[in-house]
């Protein structure tokens, strides 16, 4: 899946920082965009829990493209998820 925007883009030097928790590229007092710096970090963790990956391509001043890949579930994965769900439901 790809998500594209035509926003402000990300400078090449900042790309390694965008998936860090509580990291904001514009952290000054005059920051224009709100947020806590958790959205992309959480997204990456969730995708990796599903054995997937997330990549970003960006051009500063023109926008960004995020590409997420999650492999299909195998029969073993489905059995594991079903067992986890059943155990979690019993605990409630």
VENGI-V351852 format. One record per helix or strand. SS is the DSSP state (H for helix, E for strand). FROM is the first residue (numbers start at 1). TO is the last residue. If there is no record, write none. Layout:
ss:SS from:FROM to:TO
ss:SS from:FROM to:TO
This chain:
ss:E from:2 to:4
ss:H from:12 to:17
ss:H from:39 to:49
ss:E from:53 to:59
ss:E from:63 to:69
ss:H from:75 to:91
